[in-house]
Amino acid sequence: MSAPAVGRLRVPGATLHYEVRGRGPLLLLIPGGTGGAAAFDGVAEALAAEYTVASYDPRGLSRSPLDEPEAGQSVAEHAEDALRLLDLLSPGEPARVFASSSGAIAALHLLAARPERFVRLVAHEPPLVEVLPDAPAHRAFLARVRDTLEAEGLMPAMGVFAAGLKGEPDRDAPVPDQPAPAVLPPHAAARAARTMADLPYFLGRIVPSFMAHSPDLRRLEAVSDRLVLAGGRDARGELPYRPAAYLAERFGGELLHFPGGHTGLTTHPAEFGGVLRQAFRDRAFGY
């Protein structure tokens, strides 16, 4: 895989690391979780045959440091970061955007506020639990994650969080096993180290803020012709899948299915990239 061009963008309160490949109209890739720009390594090269592909580490994660390391995080602020990248890389022209998980929450907020900046947004499993009829149960689950993090530490809290995402918020989740040491190529080793280092920030500040977010559904419905909601084929019934399915039904459209589950981008990169290319070509998608 060819090396991307790397840039740094100063934004209020942070410096964003971003990467650009290819030529053509802009395709902005917004990661979720702790993935950062590296989450798209398996698909970016192929997409760059048709697009100028840009990806980045969201503020506070990986190579995008905060000016104030303990600063609180908000969906609106992360959405503004995405807008600044769109304005830098595609000034005056709307762009295609793919976003996953927590990144999709920020992207949906930006779509509602600035729809003219989008040709189309493909939003993969945004965990917008506040739109669901059983939202109170998910608030209790998130409170349990918070309490476990404070009382027992990171890995027990990650066990509770993982069980809740699987749709089992009341199950006593096992503490995830620490992986056995392995010899990794330098690039993979650096990515794994960044992911582990980012977990406390993600679980402590991104998850509580983003999963408590209530989107403006009327504004989203008004611009839903620019929106494709998506889920993983193997994720039906799991918590991040349900808001995407709920919103697709509410907006009167089809839910696009990608291969794998919530992390299908990592487990099935070639097929995932193919479905994504088709989503931007197919005029039938959109609500």
C-alpha positions as CSV (number, residue, x, y, z in Angstrom):
1,M,0.0,0.0,0.0
2,S,1.4,3.4,-1.0
3,A,2.0,5.9,1.8
4,P,-0.6,8.7,2.1
5,A,0.2,12.4,2.3
6,V,0.0,13.4,5.9
7,G,-1.2,16.7,7.2
8,R,-1.8,18.5,10.5
9,L,-4.7,20.9,11.0
10,R,-5.0,23.2,13.9
11,V,-8.6,23.4,15.3
12,P,-9.8,25.1,18.5
13,G,-8.5,23.0,21.3
14,A,-6.6,20.4,19.3
15,T,-4.4,19.5,16.3
16,L,-5.8,16.9,13.9
17,H,-3.7,14.3,12.1
18,Y,-5.1,13.6,8.7
19,E,-4.1,11.5,5.7
20,V,-4.9,11.9,2.0
21,R,-4.7,9.4,-0.9
22,G,-5.7,9.5,-4.6
23,R,-7.3,12.0,-6.9
24,G,-10.9,13.0,-7.8
25,P,-13.9,14.2,-5.7
26,L,-13.4,14.1,-2.0
27,L,-14.4,11.1,0.1
28,L,-14.0,11.8,3.8
29,L,-13.8,8.7,6.1
30,I,-14.7,9.4,9.8
31,P,-13.7,6.5,12.2
32,G,-15.4,5.4,15.3
33,G,-14.1,4.0,18.6
34,T,-10.3,4.2,18.9
35,G,-9.6,3.3,15.3
36,G,-8.4,6.6,14.0
37,A,-7.2,7.0,10.4
38,A,-5.6,3.6,10.6
39,A,-9.0,1.9,10.7
40,F,-9.3,2.6,7.0
41,D,-6.0,1.1,5.9
42,G,-7.7,-1.9,4.4
43,V,-10.0,0.1,2.2
44,A,-8.4,3.4,1.5
45,E,-6.1,2.3,-1.3
46,A,-8.9,0.8,-3.4
47,L,-11.2,3.8,-2.9
48,A,-8.4,6.1,-3.9
49,A,-8.7,4.8,-7.5
50,E,-11.9,6.9,-7.8
51,Y,-11.7,9.5,-5.0
52,T,-9.4,11.8,-3.1
53,V,-9.7,9.8,0.1
54,A,-9.1,11.6,3.4
55,S,-9.1,10.0,6.9
56,Y,-8.1,11.3,10.3
57,D,-7.7,10.7,14.0
58,P,-10.5,12.5,15.8
59,R,-9.4,15.0,18.5
60,G,-7.9,13.5,21.6
61,L,-7.3,10.1,19.9
62,S,-4.0,8.7,18.6
63,R,-2.0,11.4,16.7
64,S,-4.5,14.3,17.3
65,P,-3.6,15.7,20.7
66,L,-5.8,18.0,22.7
67,D,-4.4,21.3,23.9
68,E,-5.9,20.5,27.4
69,P,-5.7,16.7,27.9
70,E,-8.6,16.6,30.3
71,A,-11.0,18.7,28.2
72,G,-14.5,17.4,27.9
73,Q,-15.8,16.3,24.5
74,S,-19.0,17.0,22.6
75,V,-20.6,15.7,19.4
76,A,-20.9,19.3,18.1
77,E,-17.2,20.0,18.5
78,H,-16.2,16.8,16.7
79,A,-18.7,17.6,13.9
80,E,-17.1,21.0,13.5
81,D,-13.7,19.3,13.1
82,A,-15.1,17.2,10.2
83,L,-16.5,20.4,8.7
84,R,-13.1,22.1,8.9
85,L,-11.6,19.2,7.1
86,L,-14.3,19.3,4.4
87,D,-13.6,23.1,4.0
88,L,-9.9,22.5,3.7
89,L,-10.0,19.6,1.3
90,S,-13.1,20.3,-0.7
91,P,-13.7,24.1,-0.5
92,G,-17.0,25.1,-2.1
93,E,-17.9,21.6,-3.2
94,P,-20.0,19.1,-1.4
95,A,-18.4,15.8,-0.5
96,R,-19.1,12.1,0.0
97,V,-18.7,11.0,3.6
98,F,-18.5,7.6,5.3
99,A,-18.6,7.5,9.1
100,S,-18.9,4.6,11.5
101,S,-20.0,4.2,15.1
102,S,-19.2,7.3,17.3
103,G,-17.9,9.0,14.1
104,A,-21.3,8.5,12.5
105,I,-22.9,10.3,15.4
106,A,-20.8,13.4,14.7
107,A,-21.4,13.1,11.0
108,L,-25.2,12.9,11.4
109,H,-25.0,16.0,13.6
110,L,-23.1,17.8,10.8
111,L,-25.5,16.6,8.1
112,A,-28.4,18.1,10.0
113,A,-26.6,21.4,10.5
114,R,-24.8,21.7,7.1
115,P,-26.5,19.5,4.5
116,E,-25.1,21.5,1.6
117,R,-21.6,20.1,2.4
118,F,-22.7,16.6,1.6
119,V,-23.3,14.7,-1.6
120,R,-24.1,11.7,0.5
121,L,-23.4,10.4,4.0
122,V,-23.2,6.7,4.6
123,A,-23.6,6.3,8.4
124,H,-22.6,2.8,9.7
125,E,-24.2,1.8,13.0
126,P,-24.3,5.1,15.0
127,P,-25.1,4.1,18.6
128,L,-27.7,6.7,19.0
129,V,-29.5,4.9,21.8
130,E,-31.6,7.9,22.7
131,V,-33.8,7.4,19.6
132,L,-34.8,3.9,20.8
133,P,-38.1,3.2,22.6
134,D,-36.1,1.5,25.4
135,A,-33.7,4.3,25.8
136,P,-34.0,4.3,29.7
137,A,-32.5,0.8,29.8
138,H,-29.5,1.9,27.8
139,R,-29.0,4.9,30.1
140,A,-28.8,2.5,33.0
141,F,-26.3,0.4,31.0
142,L,-24.1,3.4,30.4
143,A,-24.3,4.3,34.1
144,R,-23.1,0.8,34.9
145,V,-20.1,1.2,32.6
146,R,-19.3,4.6,34.2
147,D,-19.6,3.1,37.7
148,T,-17.5,0.1,36.9
149,L,-14.8,2.3,35.3
150,E,-14.6,4.4,38.5
151,A,-14.7,1.5,41.0
152,E,-12.9,-1.3,39.2
153,G,-10.9,0.2,36.3
154,L,-10.6,0.0,32.6
155,M,-10.7,-3.6,31.7
156,P,-13.7,-4.6,33.9
157,A,-15.6,-1.6,32.4
158,M,-14.7,-2.7,28.9
159,G,-16.2,-6.1,29.7
160,V,-19.5,-4.4,30.8
161,F,-19.4,-2.2,27.7
162,A,-18.8,-5.1,25.3
163,A,-21.7,-7.0,26.8
164,G,-24.0,-4.1,26.5
165,L,-23.1,-3.6,22.8
166,K,-24.0,-7.2,22.2
167,G,-27.4,-6.5,23.6
168,E,-26.7,-8.1,27.0
169,P,-26.4,-5.1,29.4
170,D,-27.4,-7.0,32.5
171,R,-25.1,-10.0,32.0
172,D,-22.0,-10.2,34.2
173,A,-19.4,-9.8,31.5
174,P,-16.0,-11.4,31.8
175,V,-13.0,-9.2,31.9
176,P,-11.5,-9.2,28.5
177,D,-8.3,-11.3,28.3
178,Q,-5.1,-9.5,27.8
179,P,-3.7,-10.7,24.5
180,A,-0.6,-12.8,24.6
181,P,2.5,-10.9,23.5
182,A,3.1,-11.2,19.8
183,V,5.7,-10.1,17.3
184,L,4.0,-7.5,15.1
185,P,5.3,-5.5,12.1
186,P,6.3,-2.1,13.3
187,H,3.2,-0.4,11.7
188,A,0.8,-2.9,13.3
189,A,2.6,-2.7,16.6
190,A,2.3,1.1,16.7
191,R,-1.4,1.0,15.8
192,A,-2.1,-1.6,18.6
193,A,-0.2,0.5,21.1
194,R,-2.2,3.6,20.1
195,T,-5.5,1.7,20.4
196,M,-4.7,0.5,23.9
197,A,-3.5,4.0,25.0
198,D,-6.7,5.6,23.7
199,L,-9.2,3.3,25.5
200,P,-9.5,5.3,28.8
201,Y,-10.2,8.5,26.8
202,F,-12.7,6.7,24.6
203,L,-14.6,4.9,27.4
204,G,-14.4,7.8,29.9
205,R,-15.2,10.8,27.7
206,I,-16.4,9.8,24.2
207,V,-18.8,7.1,25.1
208,P,-20.8,9.0,27.8
209,S,-21.1,12.2,25.7
210,F,-21.8,10.6,22.3
211,M,-24.2,7.9,23.4
212,A,-26.2,10.4,25.4
213,H,-26.7,12.6,22.3
214,S,-30.2,13.1,20.9
215,P,-30.2,14.0,17.2
216,D,-32.5,16.4,15.6
217,L,-34.7,13.9,13.8
218,R,-36.9,16.4,12.0
219,R,-33.9,18.1,10.4
220,L,-32.3,14.7,9.5
221,E,-35.6,13.5,7.9
222,A,-35.7,16.8,5.9
223,V,-32.3,16.0,4.4
224,S,-32.5,12.2,4.3
225,D,-32.2,12.2,0.5
226,R,-28.5,12.6,1.2
227,L,-28.3,9.9,3.9
228,V,-27.7,6.1,3.7
229,L,-28.1,4.3,7.0
230,A,-26.2,1.1,7.3
231,G,-25.6,-1.9,9.6
232,G,-23.5,-5.1,9.7
233,R,-25.1,-8.2,8.3
234,D,-23.9,-10.1,11.4
235,A,-25.0,-7.4,13.9
236,R,-28.8,-7.7,13.8
237,G,-30.2,-7.2,17.3
238,E,-27.0,-5.7,18.7
239,L,-27.1,-2.3,20.2
240,P,-25.2,-0.2,17.6
241,Y,-27.3,-1.8,14.8
242,R,-30.7,-0.9,16.3
243,P,-30.6,2.9,15.9
244,A,-29.6,2.6,12.3
245,A,-32.5,0.2,11.6
246,Y,-34.9,2.4,13.6
247,L,-34.0,5.5,11.7
248,A,-34.0,3.9,8.3
249,E,-37.6,2.7,9.0
250,R,-38.6,6.1,10.3
251,F,-37.3,7.8,7.2
252,G,-38.9,5.3,4.9
253,G,-35.8,3.8,3.4
254,E,-33.8,0.7,3.1
255,L,-31.0,-0.2,5.6
256,L,-27.8,-0.9,3.7
257,H,-26.0,-4.0,5.0
258,F,-22.2,-4.3,5.1
259,P,-20.3,-7.5,5.7
260,G,-19.5,-8.7,9.2
261,G,-20.6,-7.0,12.4
262,H,-19.9,-3.7,14.0
263,T,-16.2,-4.1,13.1
264,G,-16.8,-5.4,9.5
265,L,-14.5,-2.7,8.2
266,T,-11.6,-4.5,9.9
267,T,-12.7,-8.1,9.5
268,H,-13.9,-7.9,5.8
269,P,-12.1,-4.9,4.3
270,A,-12.2,-5.9,0.6
271,E,-16.0,-6.7,0.6
272,F,-16.7,-3.7,2.9
273,G,-15.0,-1.3,0.4
274,G,-16.9,-2.8,-2.5
275,V,-20.3,-2.2,-0.7
276,L,-19.2,1.3,0.1
277,R,-18.2,2.2,-3.5
278,Q,-21.6,0.9,-4.6
279,A,-23.4,3.0,-2.0
280,F,-22.0,6.2,-3.5
281,R,-22.8,5.1,-7.0
282,D,-26.4,3.8,-6.5
283,R,-29.0,6.5,-6.9
284,A,-31.6,4.2,-5.3
285,F,-30.2,4.7,-1.9
286,G,-31.3,7.7,0.1
287,Y,-34.6,8.3,1.8
